Amino acid sequence: MTHAHTPAFTLEELAERLGATLIGDGRRRVTGLATLTEAGPEEITFLANRAYLKYLPETRAAAVLLHPGQAEECPTACLTLDNPYLGYAALSRLFDPLNGRRSPGIHPSAVVADGVALGRDVEIGPQAVIESGVSLGDGVVVGPGCMIGADSRIGADSRLHANVTVYHGVIIGERAILHSGCVIGADGFGFAHDGGGWHKIAQLGGVVLGDDVEVGSCSSIDRGALGDTLIGDDVKIDSQVQIAHNVQVGDHSALAGCVGIAGSTKVGKHCLLGGGVGLSGHLTICDGVQVTGMSLVTNSIHEPGVYSSGTGAMSNAQWRKNAVRFKQLDALAKRLARLEKAQESR
C-alpha cells in the first residue's frame, strides 16, 4: 500500500541503507512496500519465510529482499541479506507514512502548566494536558488528547499517540512508543480487608520505562505500592496487556496481547510471553523463558526454555469426556500407587 506522501527510493539507495547486496538495476525507483502476491512494478517486497517461496516466480514487484540462497530463483531485481526479516523491518520504517512527519510546537488548545521543561522540537497536539513539573526531551511528540501527570519525565524522541494517559511521577526513557488508550502509572490493585469491607492502600511508588519500549493500545502498567514498577530497555508490550504493581520486566522481553502479570512478579531478560499468558504474583521468571499462549504460570521458573499449560481446542464431545477423566485423576493415581505397592511386596 502506497501513500501520496511516501518517499521514493532507488534500489541502490535501499541496498546501501540496508547493507544488502543488490542484483539488478540500481537506478530503478520504488515507492512502496507490499507482499509477494500484491506488490506492483513500483514496489519492493520481501521473502523471509520459505512457506511463501512458491509465490516468488510470479511476483510483479520491482525487487525482492531475500536470502542470498534464493537469489537465483528471483525473476526480478533483488536485494540479498542473511536475515531478510530484519531487513524487512528496516524497510517498513522507511516507508512508514509517519516517518519524518513532525509539526513541532504547541497546539493552541493544549494546556501546558507553568514550569514544564520542553526540549527542542517538541510537538504537543490538540487538547493535550501537561501538568506542572513535567519534562519532555528533545523531539518528543505528544498526540491529541494525551494527559501527562505532574513530575513525569519523557525521554528524547518518544511518541505518545492520541489519548495516552501518563499519571504523575512516571519516568519514560528515550524513543518510547505509547499507543492510544494505554495507561501508565494508574494505582495498583491494593486493598486491605477488615472482614466486612475493603480499605484502599495508597500506591506510593511510580513506573519506570527504559529506552526503546513500546506499549500497545489499551494496555495498563500500574504504579508500585512502595517501590517502582520497572520495565527494562527494548521491552515490547502488545495491546490489552495488564502489568500490576511492582512487577519487573527485564530487557528485550516481549509480551503478546492479553498477557496478565500479577503484583511483584519478576520477569527476566529475553523472555517471550504468548497471548493470553497469566503469571501469578510474587514469582520469579529467569532469563530466556518462553511461555506459550493461554498458559497459566503459578510457580517460579528457574531454568530457561519453553513452558506451556492448558490444552488445545477439541470437539465439545471430546472435551466433556476428558473433563470427566480429569476429575478421576486423583482416585486413579491413588489406585495405581496401591497396585504398585502390592506388586513390589510380592
Protein Blocks (a to p, Z undefined) as FASTA:
>chain_A
ZZfklccddfklmmmmnopacedjfkbccfbdcdfklpcfkbccddfbfklmmmmmmpcb
fbdcddfklmmmpcbdcdddfblmlmmmmmmmmmpmkgopacedjdfkbccdehiacdeh
iacdehiacdehiacdehiacdehiacdehiacdehiacdehiacdehiacdehiacdeh
iaehiacdddddehjaccddddfbdcdddehiacdehiacdddfklccdddehiacdehi
acdehiacdehiacdehiacdehiacdehiacdehiacdehiacdehiacdehiacfbdc
fbgcdddedjddddfklmmmmmmmmmmmmmmmmmmmmmmmmmmmZZ
